[in-house]
Amino acid sequence: MVYVALFLAVQGGVLVAFTSSIPPGVRGQIEDQLNASARVFKRIMSEREAQLGVSAQLLARDYGFRDAIATADEPTIRSALRNQQQRIGADLAVVLDLDGTIVTTLTGNARNTNNGGAGGADTGAPELPSSFMAEAEEKGAASRILPVQDRLYQLVLVPVMAPEPIAWIVFGTELDQAAARDIKALSPIDLDLAFLRRGDDGALHLAAATSSHAALEAFLAQPAESAAGSLLQGAHEVNQHLFWGLPLLEQDGRTQAAAVLYYSLDSAMQAYTRLVAILLLVTAGGLLVLIVGSVLVSRGVTRPLRDLARASQRVAAGDYREVVAPARDVEFNDLTGSFNRMVGAVKEREQHIRFQASHDIETGLPNRLDFERRLGEHLAAGKPTAVALVEIQNLAELRVVLTHADVNDLMGAIGDRLGCLASSAPARLSTESFALLLDGDEGTAPDADRRLEALATTIRNSFLAPFTVGDIVVDTSARLGLVRHPRDGEDIATLLRHACAALDSARLHPQGLAWYDRDSDDSRNRRLSLMSELREGLSNGEVTFAYQPKLDLATGTVKAVEALVRWKSATRGFVPPDEFIPLAERTGDVRLLTEWGLRTAVRQLAAWQERGCEVAIAVNLSTSDLMNQRLPQLVAGLLHEHRVPASRLKLEVTESAVMQDAARALAVLNELAAMGLSLSIDDYGTGYSSLGYIKRLPVSEIKIDKSFVTHLATSEEDNILVRSTIDLGHNLGLSVTAEGVEDEESLRRLRAYGCDCVQGYLISRPVPVADLEPFLGSAHHVEA
């Protein structure tokens, strides 16, 4: 369309320029031709005048003719006059005497006269102006164009001399339509000619014309006065004409007779009109050729481009089919080849990106994204589905001895082995865990669970065979957590979260695999909020101390009490210490609990000190407390704040707490001992510390665990262990306390073995401070 518009614009401009330049050019040419025709017209009129003058002069010199005039021989005069008229073809021949009286006159041309027309009859004579006659007498001949009886004639006047003027001879040619046609025939162009005469009414009237007389007279009715001697343009017989006026007779400052030459502009324009028509035809033909050529070009050029454009849209939509190039077009072959190579490169990069997005880079196994996609497809299809999370054990230890590449090879080998056992490819979810998509249940749920458990056992047993990584044979094992859809979850996120919970349970399960247990999960969720409630309980008074007395067997008095934490929650009720203390140790909240316990114990010691009670309080420390380098500073600050001697505060630690990081624990314990605090080893006998460590600890007391004391009255082995422990403690310079004393026989034997202190229900249960103080007020608590 652009090319068509450009073509039409250019051709239209050419046509407009051409047509706008034609009228001025044609008008100029016509003006030149009219001017030339006017000169031709004048020359013709001069020749006609000369012919008439010569003939008149020959007749005037004829002796017989002059004699006939002198003798008034009219027949001779008339005969001679007719002969000469016929010879020159004049329309008017007149002989006048010197007074201007007509001697004889002949009108009509010679042919009419010969045919018996008006020739030879005296039909009238022109009325000659005196100036006309004076000029003829002076020059021997004169010519004028004069109207004669409503007709216009070209007249020649010659005097007849003998030797004096005796008469006048007048020859005239009528300027009628025939004369006009004769003159027109001599013109080089197809112009028209008209003669005008002034009538008795003073207006110019048409005497003769070569075109329509009535139409021309109507046109000249208004501008006729100015037509003579000027150039006019107007419509005549429908067409536009140019008119050129030539005055033939001027008298009294007015034109009495005139000739008008006129030419049709439309006729002159016909040749150019044909050129315009040809130009339009050329334009139409060019337009047709352009349209046909555009169609052919479109088939050859535009169509392949459109094909490439559609192909690019397909590529954007993910369709990477190649484009077929035109067979014969080299340029498009190259362009299409480049396009197909680009599409191939894009396709290859997309495949690479897709692979990286859906696979583990280190092993090439599917990753979590790919596994979730496959699991989502199973869920959407409603297929029975089970998920197994496989966690590789001792991988941290393997990383110490294996290189990064070896570990990747090991994980890849594990993935290959899992893929051989499962029905789908395993996905690597994390550094040390894989996910397997297993076929779900067919039949009853118990049967399906058994089949899946059998498969999980097979997978776990497959790790009995070692893996070879490079030159190294590696032994490892795995744990599995199992979930089923829809029993254990309706969506992907829930299934994977429950599978992780099942894997946590599998870590404690002897078989190394476990199904998801909703009850355990609820308990876990309950424990998650336990610590936040514990922190709130420490601040609002829900957490308190229960004090259990320690009886000095030598004096029979209570010299110290052990502070035991009790928590009565407003929402949970009584929460056993075994439930929240281990959790507090794992979450780090035990430091808050310890700080609360130390502050409460020191504050209680200060209160008793004011009342004169010198009982010491023992507070238990956890492993986390022994790793706290700021603990001695905290204890010192509390003792100083409440002005309590350090000897009144006892701290009890377990063997296992010390053995977690003995060096750091010893540093803290030595600093506390240096402050004057008494340190005790609690639950002695249940740990795995060596005697070498016991010797290095800055403790002053060991407390025999109640598991050795409870059955002391009936178990000889416990008697041996307790007695040996008491002897060992004493030999190391330590005092010995026996926990869990609940009967008199055990107390008797402990006293016999030389035990220093006892603690148990026989003495007193752990009681609130309000119940403890009356107990402390008694003189002896047991019989010595």
NUBA-666217 format. One record per residue: z, y, x of N, C-alpha, C in turn. Coordinates in pm, whole numbers, plus 50000, padded with zeros to 5 digits. Layout:
! residues N
ZYXZYXZYX...
! end
This chain:
! residues 784
500004988050083500005000050000500005012650087500645011950201500675023650288499285027050338498535016450378497195018850427496295024250316496455019350194495675024250081495975038850055497225042450058497595056350035497025065450143497115061150270496565069050378495055070650364494385059750328492925060350313492545070050201493225069050087492935077949975493235092450011494275094750088494605108350128493515114250216493035106350314491985111350404490685113750327490295103950246489055105450171489175116750070490315118350008490505129349914490385142749984490955143750104490845156150179489415159350215488675148950257487255151150290486475155750167486745149250053486025152649930486345166849884487605170549893487995184049850487365194549941487435191750073486835201350167485325202450144484705191050118483255191050099482875198649971483515195449861483175201749733483555216549730484615220049802484985234249802484035242649887483345236449983482445244150069481025244750013480705236349913479325235949860478955248749784479735253149683479285264749603478975277249686479845281249781479465293249859478185291149938477995279449994476795276750073475545276849986475665270149872474515269649781474175283649730475185291049695474935304749646474225313049753474665311849877474025319349984472575315250003472345301849994470965297250009470085302749894470635302449775469845307249660469575322249672470575329549719470355343949738469225346449838469245338649947468175340150047466815336749987466805325849910465515321649851465045331749746465985337449670465585347649572465065359949643465705363349754465215374949830463815372449884463585360149934462245356749984461215356549870461635351349757460725350849642460385364949593461355374049605461065387849566459985393949654460055390849783459015396049873457665389849840457655376849808456395370449769455855377049641456805379449548456385385649421455735399349445456325407049534455775420249562454385419349627454265409449715452955408049780451895403749678452245395049587451285390849485450895402949397451905410649362451615422249279450705432049355450945433149487450095442049567448665436749574448535423649588447185417849594446445419849461447185417949352446555419849220446135434649201447025443149255446715457449246445485460849328445415455049449444255457749536442965452649474443025440849413441815435149352441325443949237442275448649156441895457149045441315470549097441955475949204441495488749257440085487949316439835476949390438515475349453437425474249345437725466349243436745464349135436475477549063437565485149040437375497948970436565507849054436825508149182436105517149270434625513149281434365499949286432955495549291432215499749166432915498549056432245502548932432055517648926433055525148979432925539848975431805544849065431445537849166430385542049257429005537149212429025528349112427725523249068426925534749007425685536849054424855547949012424515546948866424095535548821423705533848680424875536848587426085532148634427285534248552427625549148543427565556048661427835570348662426775577748577425505573148583424455579648503424705577448356425155565548324425425562848182426575571448132427545574048220428635582748178428125596948163427295600748260426785614548253425925616648129425205606548091424335607747975425015603047848426245599047861427015594147745426385582147682425765573847772425145561447720426245550947705426845550847590428015541947570427685527047579426545522747525426265508147540426175503947684425555512847764425475508947908426865508947971427615519347934428975519847989429785507347950429685504147828430465492647779430005479747843428685478747861428165466447923428615465048067428505476248139428925475648281430425473048292431135479648200432615477648204433005463148175432315457248077432625443148042432315433648156431145436748221430775427748333431835427948443432255440248473433265441048582434605434948539434945436948409436215431048360436215415948370435045410448329434945395848333434985390748476434375398548566434325393948705435715393548770436555403148737437885403348801438975397248712438585393948586439545387848495440635397148450440295410248434441305419848389441545418348240442765421648200443105420748057442825433847983442635444248060442395457247997441375465048081440365470348017439345478648085439055490747994439225502548052439105514647970438335525248051437465532647978436795544248038437225556447957437745566648031438225578847967437415590648019437245600447932436625612647984437695620948052437335632148103438295639848181439435645048096439245645447965440335649947878441275638547841440915627147888441735615447856441335608847727440165613247674439705606747552439005593747587439265584047510438695570847539437205571247511436485567347614435035565747595434765551747544435315542847605435245528947560436455521447616436845511147547438015502947591437785488547555438205480247648438105465747625439485459547656440025451447562441315444547585441095429647581442045422547627441905407847638441145404547762441385392747816440735389047941439305385047915438555382848021437115380048011436845367747929437745356847943437495344547868437595347147719438585355347682438685358547539437495366547492437035375447581435875383747543434655375247525434465365547620433295356747610433365348047488434555344647452434725335747335434745343347205434365357147215434345364847093435665369847048436625370647144437975375547111437975390447104439145395647147439335409947141438515417447242437975410147351437195416747450435975423147391435745435247433434655442847379435015451647265436195450047208436615458347095437485469547147437425480947083438275492147121439605490947048440455484647117441755481847055442815491547100442455502047164443455511647208443415513447357444025524547401444055527447545445445531847582445795529547708447125533647750447225548747756448455552547742448735566947753449165569647897448245576447974448435577748118449235590248149450225589248229450975601048269450105609948356450325623148353449525632648431449715630348580450945626248617451185623548759450345611848808450175602348716449365590648750447925594948779447395603848694446015608448708445865617548829446885625748854446825634548971446825626649099447635616149101447675607549222446335600749243445715595949134444435589149147443355598849194443405611349141442405620949182442595624549327443865625249369444125628949508443785617749606444155605749567443995594449660442745586349635442075588949527440865581349492441185569249411442485565449401442925554049318444455554349310444945549949199446405548949183446725537149092447885532049112448285520249032449665522748973449905517148858451195518148789451375505748702452605502948668452925492748569453455500048449452745499248343453055507348226453005498748101453805502248004453725495247876452555500547794451855491547733450725495347648450865487347520451145495147410451265488747279452185476247287453435478247328454485467847336454175456947436453195459747521452915449947626453015456847759453205448947862453405454647994452195451048079451625461448139450405459548218450605465248357449865459048448449695464848583448325471948582448375485248593447165493248574446715499348705445365500448718444765507448832443845518548773444025530748824443255542248772442365547748885441075548648855440115553348956439225564248890439025575648956438135585848900436645582348926435785586248829434335584448850433795597848897433285598149019432865610549084431345611549077430815624849047429345626249043428895640449078429185645349184430245641849278431615646549233431575654849121432845658949068433325648748969434605647748944435115637848847434465640148711433955629548656433335630448525434015620948426434785611948480435465602148390436515594448470437275586148394438295577548458438045562948417438255554348514438155539848485439565533848501439965526248402441295519448406441095504448392441555497448489441615482748482443105478648480443415469148394444815464448387444945449548366446005444248421446355429848402447695429148333447715422448224448975421448147449985412348219451205417348225452295409148284452925400848171452215390748132452655382148022453185368948077453395359347989453955346348031453035338948126451685340548104450735333848193450835339548333450935353048341451075359148474452355354748542453395353948458454655349448515454575335148568453925326648494453775312748538452915311848664451845320548668451005320448789451815324348912452635334648895453455338949010454505328249044455085322148940456085311548965455485300049042454195296949011453545285649078453385288249227453355301149265453205304249407454545304549482455655303349408456965303849474457285290449539457935290649655458305277749720459455270449651460155276949566461255270349495460985271049346461725263349272461505262449128462275273449057461845285949082462525297049018461775300748891462455308748811461845313848688461655328848701460755334048619460365348248630460285354248490460745366348478460675373448350460315388148375459655394448276459295408648284460005415848172460515427748205461245435748109460545449248092460615454647974460065467947948461055475547862461025488547880461915496747798461215500047668461855497347561461275499547430461535513547378461035515847260461215528847197462685531747164463475520847151464905522747123465705525947248464995526947363465655530547488466235518747562466145506547508466705494747576465585486747639465965479047738465025470147803464855457547718463625453847698463315442047618462525432347701462625420147668461925409747741460455410047702459605411347803458165411347776457585397547790458045390147890457555376547910458535369348002458535355947991459455347948075458915333848087459265327248196458825313448217459785303248156460945307448115461895298448050462025302347904463035297247839463225299747697463385314847673462475319747598462445334247573463685338947498464025331447393465155335447310466485334547387466645323647465467905321847538468065332547645466955335847712467035345847817467285359647759466685362547647466895375647585468335377047536468905366047487470315366547445471235368747564470905362347678471745364147798471635378447852470405383747846470195397047903470575408247807471035404647686471345414947587472425424447639473435419347700474525427947749474265432947889474015424147985473855429148122472435433548154471535434548052470145437548082469985450648157470845460448122470695473548186470925472648335471865464448372472195463448513471445452348584470625444948506469935433848572468925438848672468305450148642467285455148734467935460148861467455455148972467945459849101469285454349141469775443649082471085438149117471035423049108472085417049162472225402449162473335398549066472995390148970473975386248869474045371048863475235366348812475395351848789475895349848648475345340248578475765337648440475145324948390475585321348268475095309048207473825311948129472845303648157471575304748083471085290548057470835288147924470445274547885471455264547944472685267147918473805258447957474125259748105473165259948192473395259848336473705273848387474385273748500474655286248568473405290448647473075303748642471905309048712472305321148793471495323648897471565336248970470325344448934470555356948901469465365848856469255376948959467995379548991467635390049089466665399749020467055412449001466235422248931465395430849027464115432848991463215441049072462655452248985462985464849008462405475948929460895477048955460135478148848458675479648862458205493848830459015500748747458635514448711459905522648690460015533548767461155542548755460645555848701461275560748601460865573448542462085580448485462215592948527463365600848482464695594048519464695587648636465935581148684466285568448610465405563348534465675551048459464565540948484464915528748481463955518048498463215516048366461905517548375461115515948254460545501948245460365495848361459865482048363460455475148484460645462348470461275454748579460885439948569461015433348683460825418748688462185412248724462455400648669463715393448696463375379548749463895376748869463755363248927465105356048910465105344148861466375337248842466205322348872467315317048918467285303148967468565295948921468435283548884469575275848831470485270848944471735274948938472705269849037472945254949022472975250648896473215236248874472095227948933470855233148922469745225748982469905225149133470345236549192470555236649337471695227449378472635225949284473795217449315473525202649297472395199449237472135185349206472125176749332471505181949439471475174049563472895171849617473695182149611475075180549660475905171949565475575173149435476285164549340476005149949370474795147049406474475133349446475255129349570475375139149665476165135949785477625133249749478155141349656479535138949613479665125249547478665122049464478695108949400478635097849504477755099949605477665089849711479005088849786479605100849809480895100649879481955093249797481945095349665482895088149579482635073149582481335069749581481005055549589481465049649722481255057749830481735052849960483245051249960483925061049896485395060049889485825047749811485165045649695485515033949615485235021149691484045021049761483745009049839484715006949952485085018250019486065016950127487405012250077487785017349957489045013049899489024998049868487884993649814487764979349784487844971049911487124976050016487164968850144488584968850200489274980250185490644981150237491564971450164491414970750030492274961549953492004947149992490704943849999490364930050037490864927150178490654937150268491134935150405492634933850411493344941850327494814941050327495284927350281494554922250179494934908850131494734898550240493574899850310493324890350419494334891950531494664904850562495674907150667497034901950624497324904050492498604899050441498704884150457497564877350430497594862750447497744859050593497154867150678497174863550820498384868650895498964880150850500054886350926501344886750846501244892250724502464894550647503114881550603502274871850563502864859350515503704852350622503194851050745504084845050848505364852950869505264866450861506474874450877507444871950764506894870750641507774867750528508404853850544507614844650598508174831250622509334832050721509154840250826510244841750924511454848450860511194858550772512314865350705513094855550617512354847050542513044837050458513784826950545513174823650659513844814150749515144820050803515124833150836516354839450884517444839350777517044840750649518034840050541518594825750530517714815750551518214801950547519194799450660518864805150778519774803350892521124809650862521094821650798522364828150763523174819650666522474811550583523174802950488523524789350548523174787250676523544774750742522444764250745521214767850702520094758450705519284761250831519274751650924518664753851054517314746851069516584744850960515264738750970514324747851049513394741451123512464749151203511364754851114510774765951162509664772351092508364767251152507384763751064506094758851112505214770951140504674771951263503884783451303502454782051253501734793351228500304792651193499534785751305498564777451264497894768851362497054776651462496374787651419495394794151505495884807351561497024811851526497494824951569498424823451688497934827451805498714825451927499974833851925499824846851880500994855551880502074850251789501684845951670502684840751578503234827351625502404819951695502924807551753504054810651851503814820851937504864824552033506094829851961505854838651860506984844351787507784833551714507074824351650507754813551578508494804351674507854801951791508544793651890509834800051937509774813251963510994820352005512044819951896511604821651771512554821251658513204807551648512394796851661512964783351650513924780551765513594785651886514524783751999515824791151974515714803251916516934810851885517774803251781517084797751678517804790251575518484778051636517764771451728518354759751793519594763351873519504774951946520664779252024521834782751934521534789651822522614793151728523234780451670522374770751635522874758251579523774750951679523324750851805524114743951908525464750751928525444764151934526714771351951527634769451831527034769351711527874767351593528514753551595527714743451633528274730051643529394729451746529194736751858530234736951961531494743751909531294755051840532454762251785533164753851680532364747251594532964738651491533754727351556533184721651664533884710651731535204715751790535144727551857536374732751916537404736251809536914740751693537864744551587538514732351523537844721051529538344709351458538814698251552538814700551682539194690051776540164695551880540944686451934541844689852043541014691052172541164702352241540324705152357540614695352470541874691252485542264683052600541824668652585541834663252464541534649052446540244646552368539734656852300538544654952217538824648352085540084645952055540454639851927540494650551819540344646851691540474656651583541844663251588541894675951551543154683251553543734684551412544754692751400545444694351271544494699451163543624709251200542714714951101541804704251042541254695751128540374685151079541164675050996542394671851040543194662250964543524667750825543894680450818544214686250687542974686550598541784688750660540554688450580540324674550520540484664150604540264650450554541334646750451542554650650477543614647650381543354654850249542884667450258542564674850135541464668050056540464662550126539384655450056539934643149984540834635850049541434624049984542214628149860543004638949874543804643349760542914648149647541834655449680540944660549576540234649049505539924638349581539244626749521540204617549447541504620349457542474611949389542654598249452542314596949581542444584049648543914581349682544364568749671545704565249718545774567649869546734575349911546754579850051548164579050106548234575550235549504575950307549264582750440550304589250491550214596450618551304591050709550894588350834551864583850935551844593751051553014599151083553154607451201553674598851314552954598951427553314590651542553764599951654555024598551695555554606851803555704598351928555104602952037555144595652163556474598752233557164588252279558454589952344558294592152494559354596552554559504599052698558304606252760557624614452681556494621852737556974632552836558164638252807558684648352900558924642353038559454629953042559674623553171558364620353240557354616653159556064613253218555394625653280555634637053220555024649253274555544652453414556724647353446557284650053579556484642953687555994630853655555324622753757553814622853742553304626553623551864626553601551314640753609550054641553650549394654553649548974658053507548544670453490548104674853358546904666653310546004663653403544824655753367545244641553330546224635853404546684622353373547324621953234548084632053201548704632453069547634633152960546584641252985545504641952887544804628552873544584621752986543964608452979544864598752903546164599552926547104590752856547054593252705547054606252665547014609252522545694604952462544604606152540543314601452490543314586452471543914578952566543984564352554544844560352435545924567652414546764564752297545974567152169545194578152166544394580952048543374570052023542744565052129541774554152112542444541552056543634538452107544334526452058544734528251912545204539951876545574542451736544344541651647543184546651697541974546251617541504532051590541784522751684541394508751663542254502051557543464507051538544374500551444544294506751305544024519751298543974526451168542544526751116542414529650987541094529850925540374542950947541044552951002540404565751028540824570751165540074580651214540364585951347541704593151347542524590951451543804598251459543574612851497544454621351453544394635551487545614639151569545394647351673546524651651755547094664451695548314663251642548914674651575549644683851672550254678251774550994686351871550894679552006551664684452101551554678952236551844664052240552804659452159553224645552170553204638252036552474643451939552434636651810551004635551759550774624451686549484621651623549734619751474548644621651398548694619151254547624608951218547984599551134547044589251090546934589850939545714588750892545454588350748545224573750711546164568250632546124554050601545714552050456545094540550431544774537250293546064535750214546064541250094547274541150013547514528049943548224529049836548684516949769547584511049681547594498049674546804490449579547754480249520548054481849397549064473349337550374480549324551444473149326552754479149306553194486649430554094496149411554564504349522555284496349629556154486949594556824479249701555834471649787554834465449723553844458049803553104467449896552724479049845552004488749929552884493350043554154495750015555064499950122555184489050229555244476650185555374465750284554114465050371552934466350305551714465750385551654477450485552044489150439552004500650529553044499350640554214493950605555234491850708554754481750810554024471150762553494461250855552484467650949551644476250893550674483250977551374492451076552424499651028553174508651118553854500751229554384488751194555004480351296553974475751399552784472351350551714468451442551364479851537551304491751480550994503451564552074505451669553314504451624554414506651720554444495651825554184483051783554184472051879553014472951977551954479951936550814481252027551204488852153552294496352146552754503652265553484494552363553694482052324554314472652418553394470052536552094470952509551134469552619551044482852692551214482852823551204495752897549814501852900549774514552934548514522052949548274524153097547014523453133546644525753273545974539253284546614548153360546074561653380545814563153528544524563353563544194563553704544644550753769545484551953868546024539953934547444537153889547874544153785549274543053743549334535553611550244526053602550504518853478551694525653410551484530053288552484538153220552984530653098554304529953086554954524152968555464535552881555214534452757555714544452664555924537852528556474545052437556744539652304556504550652201556654546952076556364556651970557304554551853557504565351777558224564651650557274569551540557474564251420556574567651311557354572351189556864582951129557374587651001556284585850895556634579750779555634576050679555884583450548554784587950484554854593650349553674588350270553834588450137552754583950049552504594749944551214595549910550814604649803550604596549676551084600549563551764613349536553284612349536553804600949571555244599149556556034609249641555574611749762556344620249853555794634349865554794637749786554264651449793552924652249723552664663949663551414665749588550354673249668550764680049774549794688149849549944685349997549044691150073548974688450217550244693150288550634705550261551784711050332553054703050304553234699050179554434691450143554424677750210553274671050208553194657750270553494658450419552914668550488553164669350632554614673050661555194681750580556594685450602557514673450580557234665750476558054653850451557814643050556556584642650610556314632950718557134636650842557284649550868558124653850981559584650050956560044651350831561414647250799561594632250818560554624550778560634610050799560664606750947559924614451028559924612151172561294615251231561964625551179563324628351225564264616651195564074610851075564904599251040564584587351130563294586051167562894574751252563544575451389563874587451434564534588751565565904581951564566514580751449567824574251438567714560051388566504555951351566344542651294566064532551406566744520851403566534511251512565124505851520564394505051408563024500051412562034510651459562474522951467561594533551516560604538451413560774534951286559904540251181560734541851055560344551350972561114554150850560214560750748560494557750621559844564750511560594577750484559924586450417560584598850377561664595650274562874600950297564004598850207564384612350146564174613450017564434626349953565914630049962566804619949952568244623049958568624628650095568104622350199568404627350334567844641350354566704643450294566114656750306566954667250234567484663250117568354672550046569604675550127570144664750192571334666750275571024675950392569834674150448569434682850560569334697350513568714699050396568614712650343569994718650317570904709850272572264714650246572934719050375572664711650482573274715150610572694728050668571434730850630570814743050682571564755550639572124754950518572844766750469574334766150501574754754850561576174753250586576714763450686575934766250789576414775350893576574789550842575614793850757575754807350703577004808450617577314797650542578534797750462579784796950550579664789750665580794789050757581114802950814580054810250852580284823750905580954832650799580544830750676581164838550569582604834150547582844820550561584204815350543585144820250651584654821950774585504827250882585964841350854585144848950784585504862950758586324864650631586204855550535586934857650408588174848950394588554841850499589804834450495589724820250443588494815250420588374801450374588714791750486588494795550611588784787050726590204790250776590994779950788592394781650833592734771050937593944772150992594474762151085595524753551014595444740651042596564731551009597164727251143598474727951155599134725351283599794711651279599504703651381600154690351393601104690651515602374688051491603374688951600603154678151705603564681451827603584672051939605074670551981605594658251966607034655951988607304652252134608204660052195608624657052332609664645952326609294633752381610204622352369611464624052454611404632052556612584633752641613664641852572613274652152496614224660952429614314658552280613284651652225613274649252082612954661852004612304671552068611954683951998610444686052008610004694951922608574698651922608414710852011607694709152121607454720052212606064726152194605184719052123603824724052105603234718051978602234724551927601484719551810600004720751842599214711751782597754712351798597174719051674596354729451695595734736551583594444729251545594364724751421593194717551372592544725851260591204727451268590484736151175590364729451040590594737150934590414732550796589584742950722588604737950644587714747250571587684742950425588134751550339588044749250195587104759750138585864755250118584824764450072584954767049922584624779349882584674782749740583614775349660582504771749727581404764949656581354750049685581744745749806581634731749844582964724449834584054731749819585344725349822585764722549964586544711949985587004708650121585844702750200585574708850316584494704150403585134697850525584944684750547585564678150663585094684250793586014684950891585604690451022584484682551086584434669251062583364661151121581994665151070581934672350956580624676050899580134689350955581034698950971580514712151010580704715251158581674708851228581854712051371580674707151457580244694251440579064690151519577844698851492577654702551364576504711151333576654725051395577914729951396578144742951460577884742351610578214730751671577934729251814576434729151841575624722951749574174722751772573544736351747574074743851654573464756851621574024768251704575124765651780575704776551860576774784451786576964781351657577984788651581579404784551621579504774251705580834769951746581534780751828580784789451892581414800151969582134809851875581534812251759582214820651660583504813951613583384800651594584544793151547585644793251653585254791451780586234791551889586914805051903586104815551895586684829051906587664831551791587274826951670588204828251557589494820351584589344807951636590514799451660591444805251765590884810251875591714816151980592444828551928591694836751853592314849051802593444845651703593164835351616594194831551517595414825451586595174816851686596304810251756597144820351832596494829551904597244839551980598024848551886597394852151775598104860551679599324853251622599164840051596600304832151545601394830951652601004829151777601984828451885602784841451896602044852751879602734865651884603754866751772603364861751653604284862451539605514853951564605294841651614606444833151643607304839151754606654845051850607394850851962608334861651914607934869351817608794879651762610004873551692609794861551633610914855051563611694845551654611384845551782612144837451877611714823051885610614819451826610104805951832609184804651952609474794952039608704793752163607794781652163607304777452052606384766052042605004770652089604374762052170603014764952216601984759552117600774764852124599674760552036598524755852125597994744052090596834738452161595584740352075594554745852138593264748252069592204740052139591344733552059590264725252114589064733852152588464730252266587244736852311586094726852306584864732052276583684723552272582904724652402581854716852410580984717552528580394731352545579974737252434579374750652440580374760852494581664759052459582684768452508582834767552659582744755152711582904753552855581714759352931580574761152862579424767252929579454782552918580444787752844580544802152823581324808652936580664815553024581304821753138582234833053098582054837952975582884849152929584164844452859584344831152846585524825952775586834830252841586994828752975588264833253036588554847953007587534856253012587734870552984588194872552841587624864552748588034865752608589504861752590589874850552651591264845852637592234855852698591904860952816592774870552881592954882952796591864887452736591944899252651592844897152531592734885252466593564882452349595054881652389595354874752498596764873352542597354887052575596524895152641597014908552677597204917052553596284915852460596354923952337597614920852259598004907952250599164904152167600424901452253600294904052383601454902552473602054888552463601244878852474601654864752467601474858752606602474851852661602324845452791601254834752787600514833252897599444823352902599964809252888601214806852927601764793152920601934788552776601934797952681602124794152541600824789452476599734791552544598424787452486597884775752565597604764752495597044752852557595614750952509594794746052600593384743552565593074729052592592444722452491592114708352502590604706852508590164698752604588734695952619588564680952623587364676352583587074662052588586354658752718586374645952752585684641652876584184644152866583624640952752582174642652736581774657252745582614666252694582284680552703582224685052848583134679752929583144683553071581944677653143581574665353108580534658353182579134663553152578934671653044577604677053014577074685353130577924693953182577574701853301578874704153375579264694253456580594694253517580824706453605579794710753676579964721953768580344734753692579604737953588579894750253513581214748853438581464736453383582724734453312583914735953406583804730553526584894731853622585144746553658584094754153670584274768353704585064775453596584714772653468585434779153358586874774253352587054761053364588404755453356589304760353470588744761253591589544766153703589984780653681589094788453623589474802453598590564803253492590444794653387591474794553283592824789653340592754779353422594004774153483594654784453573593804792053643594344802453730595064813253652594684814753525595344824753440596704819653393597034806653416598324801153376598274793253248597104790553199596974782753076597134767953108597644760353013597764745853026596514739552968595884730353046594664723853003594924709052984594334703552878594534689452846593174682752827593154669652863591964661552833592244654252705591464657852602591664652152470590874639252458591354630452369590664617752339590364609952466591334609752557591104602852684590894587952660589914582152732589624567952719588344565152644587874574852567586624572652491585404577652567585604585552672584474590852746584064581552858583154586852943582634578553049582834585353184583804594053193584014601153320584694591953420584414594253543585024586353648586364592453687587174584553751588474589553794588334600553897587234600153972587004610854069586934624354004586264625153884586194637953812587554641953757588314631753706589644634853650590524641353756590374636353875591204641653984590874656154014589554659753992589134673454025589434683353914589684678253793589894687453682591274694253694591334707553666592614714853675593444713153549593674700653507594404698053383595844694053418596684695653317598094691953336598504680953240597564676753153597934666953051596714658853013596944646052984595904637952921596484632952791595554632152689595974627552555595214614752527596004603552516595394590452492594864590252349593594585952337592954586152205593694576952110593684580751983594434573351883593874559251861592614556951903592054543551885592784533151969593464537752076594264528452158595704527552111596144537352031597564538351993597834532551854596804533651766597014529951626597464515451613596914506551694597254492251684598134487751801598864497151851599684494051968600754483551936601224483551813602304474351776601824459851766600514458051752599984444551731599004440151837598504449151914597454445752010598004446152151597974434352218598464433752355597534441052451596214440352418595264447452505595514462352502595764467952382596034482252374597314485752449598314476752444599544479252519599254480352668598364471352716598034471552858597304484552895596344488252811595564500352839596434512752833597304513352730598144525252715599144526152829599724514952860600714515252969600054519053101598874513453126598174516653251597774531453254597354536653139596934550753133598124559953159599274555953101600484564253123600854564053271600784552153329601114551153472600124559353555598834558453517597814566053592598074581053583598344585753463598604600153445599784604753526600824596953517602004600953594601714600853742600974590653786600644589953928599794601853973598984607253879598174619053911598954632053890600184631253849601004643153829600784649653696600304642053599599984647553469600964642353365601224650553266601994645553152601024638353060601604628552978600754620252893601244621552750600264623852659600544624752516599754613852446600414606752355599744596252279599464601452138598194600252096597804604951963597794593051867597904596151738597764585851635598994576951620600184581651652601404573751636601794573851489601814561751431602064561151286603194551351249603764544751347604854535451312605914535951421607094530651385608254531151474608064522351596607434510751577607244501551689606394507651799605324514351754604464520951853605244531651927606084538951851606874549451915607844543252017608424532151979609384525752070608714521152198607544515252182606854510452301606404522152390605944532852330605504544452408606684550452485607834550652419609014555752489609374546552605609184533452581609474523752686608504525052803607244528652771606234530252878606374543452953607264552252906607464564952976606524575952930605944574352809605044584752758605834597652736605224609152764605934621852758605994627352616604894627052544604844632852410604074623452318604364624452188603624616852089603184626451978602114622151910601524630351803600934620851702601284622751576600774613751474601474615851344601044607651244601604609051111603094605551108603494597051204604914593751206605744606251232605224615151311605944627651339605704637551226604414640251202604034649351094602504649651081602054650850959600634653350936600334667750977599054671250997598684685451016599064693150891599814703850906600314711350790600034726150811599984733750701599814748250713601034754150782600844766350828601914772750903603154774650817602934776250687604084778250598604954765750593604354753750603605124741350603605614737750742604934742850841605294739150978606604745751021606774758050985607924765551035609264759350992609434754550867610694747350834610864734750916609734727950941609814715851022610294718951164609774730151215610194733851350611664737951355612224742351242613594746951239614614735551246614204723451220615134712251226615454708951371616644703551396617104701251533616344689851599616214678351531615504666851586614564661651480613414658151519612374654151424612274638951414612634632051517612754617351512613974613551591614394602051566615564597351640615164593051780615924597551876615604594252014615904579652038
! end
